[in-house]
């Protein structure tokens, strides 16, 4: 299957459903349906009830369209792919105060001759910092 070219998303904060529909090349009712099927697609609603898509939402719409139309995924399959990708992109939780940044145990043993120069360099840095 030939892959369609990705449209350039204009530099704007918000997009109306008609704008997104035109950019993605799908009808507005398709976008509304996708909102019910893909939890990660959740445009905000303005006071007047108009949907306000952010750039991230527009990118998600384009990715959903690519998965469904170009790659041939089912809705459930595309949803699963998007969930897996969002899990991979999530940053690791920050350590709480007093918690070490690295685990205390290493899975593989590192030879002490490899660690010795690193420890020395770290001690030198520590002594430089202590002088300030």
Secondary structure, 3 states (H helix, E strand, C coil): CCCCCCCCCCCCCCECHHHHHHHHCCCHHHHHHHHHHCCCCCCEECCCCCEEECHHHHHHHHHHHHHHHHCCCCHHHHHHHHHHHHHHHCCCCCCCCCCCCCCCCCCCCCCHHHHHHHHHHHHHHHHHHHHC
